[in-house]
């Protein structure tokens, strides 16, 4: 079995936006006020509470433009928040819906066809492990099943390097 970890949006991406940077469409993020559940922050992986300001922007969780580099709307707390670090535990934002799309990507950031599946919450860790056990899959995205918005990434847990034994 492959050990997995849930990975939030990188802090460098969040900092870029908090510091006035432009989004995946070269536009400034919009600021709105949350009206309650349904605004998951992709950095802390918590829901943004009612009354809190948030940024809405186009996000492309890929290193460069290419045909499979999906770009879509996501949310971020307007005020800085701590990045999600309990990577071995299912993030809180993945408990707010019945199901999500779970899909594998190759080393060159392309969708691995046939891997995308609408997956019930309780099955996300097992399906993520199953996909990451395949040699053609480098990482997995969890996306909204209703809107296809990026939620988080699932990566393999790297095995610690074995210490050399002096024989």
C-alpha positions in Angstrom: 0.0 0.0 0.0 1.2 3.5 -0.9 1.2 6.0 2.0 -0.3 9.4 1.0 -0.4 12.9 2.2 -3.0 15.7 1.5 -1.3 18.9 0.2 -2.7 22.4 0.3 -2.0 25.2 -2.1 1.7 26.2 -1.7 2.3 29.2 0.6 4.3 30.9 -2.2 1.1 30.9 -4.3 -1.0 32.3 -1.4 1.7 34.9 -0.6 1.7 36.1 -4.2 -2.0 36.8 -4.0 -2.0 38.3 -0.5 0.7 40.7 -1.7 -1.4 42.0 -4.5 -0.3 39.6 -7.3 -2.4 38.5 -10.3 -4.2 35.2 -10.8 -4.0 32.5 -13.5 -5.8 34.8 -15.9 -3.5 37.8 -15.1 -6.3 39.5 -13.2 -6.4 40.8 -9.6 -8.4 38.6 -7.3 -11.9 39.8 -6.3 -12.8 40.3 -2.6 -16.1 39.1 -1.3 -17.5 38.4 2.1 -18.4 34.8 3.0 -22.0 34.0 3.7 -21.0 30.7 5.4 -20.1 27.2 4.4 -19.2 26.7 0.8 -16.1 28.8 0.7 -13.2 26.5 1.3 -9.8 28.2 1.6 -7.2 26.2 -0.4 -4.3 27.2 1.8 -5.5 26.3 5.3 -8.1 23.8 3.9 -10.8 25.1 6.3 -14.1 26.7 5.4 -14.1 30.5 5.5 -16.6 31.6 8.2 -19.6 33.8 7.5 -18.6 37.5 7.6 -14.9 36.9 6.8 -13.4 38.4 3.6 -12.0 36.1 1.0 -10.3 36.3 -2.3 -11.9 34.7 -5.4 -9.5 34.1 -8.3 -8.5 31.8 -11.1 -6.0 29.2 -10.0 -3.8 26.9 -12.1 -2.1 24.3 -9.9 0.4 23.4 -12.6 3.9 24.7 -13.2 3.3 26.0 -16.7 0.7 26.5 -19.4 -0.1 23.4 -21.5 -3.3 21.8 -22.8 -4.1 19.9 -19.5 -3.3 22.8 -17.1 -6.8 23.2 -15.8 -7.5 26.7 -14.4 -10.6 27.5 -12.3 -12.0 29.6 -9.6 -11.0 29.0 -6.0 -11.1 30.8 -2.6 -8.4 32.0 -0.2 -8.8 33.8 3.1 -8.1 37.5 2.5 -6.1 37.7 5.7 -3.1 35.4 5.9 -3.8 31.9 7.3 -1.5 29.1 8.3 -1.0 26.4 5.7 -2.7 23.0 6.3 0.0 20.7 7.8 -1.9 17.6 9.1 -1.1 16.1 5.7 -1.8 12.5 6.8 -5.4 13.4 7.8 -8.3 14.1 5.5 -8.6 17.9 5.3 -11.7 19.6 6.8 -12.8 21.0 3.4 -13.2 17.4 2.1 -16.0 16.7 4.5 -18.3 19.4 3.2 -19.7 17.5 0.2 -20.9 14.0 -0.6 -18.3 13.3 -3.1 -15.4 14.7 -5.1 -13.6 14.0 -8.4 -10.3 12.3 -7.8 -7.9 12.2 -10.8 -4.3 11.1 -11.5 -1.7 13.1 -13.3 1.6 12.1 -14.9 5.1 13.4 -14.3 4.6 15.8 -17.2 1.4 17.2 -15.6 -1.0 15.5 -18.0 -4.3 13.8 -17.0 -3.9 10.1 -17.0 -7.0 9.0 -18.9 -9.3 6.6 -17.1 -8.3 7.7 -13.6 -10.9 10.4 -13.0 -13.8 9.2 -10.8 -16.5 10.8 -8.7 -15.5 9.4 -5.3 -17.4 9.3 -2.0 -15.6 11.1 0.8 -14.9 7.9 2.7 -13.2 6.4 -0.4 -10.9 9.3 -1.2 -7.8 8.0 0.7 -8.1 4.4 -0.7 -8.6 5.6 -4.2 -5.7 8.1 -3.9 -3.5 5.3 -2.7 -4.6 3.0 -5.5 -3.8 5.7 -8.1 -0.4 6.6 -6.6 0.6 3.0 -6.5 0.6 3.1 -10.3 4.0 3.9 -11.9 2.4 6.3 -14.5 0.8 8.5 -11.8 2.9 11.2 -10.1 0.2 13.0 -8.1 -3.5 13.2 -7.7 -6.0 16.1 -7.6 -9.1 16.2 -5.5 -11.7 18.5 -7.2 -15.3 19.5 -6.7 -17.6 16.9 -8.2 -20.1 19.7 -9.0 -17.9 22.4 -10.3 -14.5 20.8 -10.9 -12.7 23.4 -8.7 -9.3 22.3 -7.4 -9.5 21.4 -3.6 -6.1 19.9 -2.8 -3.5 17.5 -4.1 -2.6 14.0 -2.9 1.1 13.0 -3.1 3.0 9.9 -2.2 4.8 10.0 1.1 8.5 9.7 0.3 10.2 6.8 2.1 13.0 8.0 4.4 16.5 7.3 3.1 18.0 4.3 4.6 21.1 5.0 6.7 24.2 3.4 5.4 25.5 0.6 7.6 29.2 0.4 8.0 30.0 -3.2 7.2 
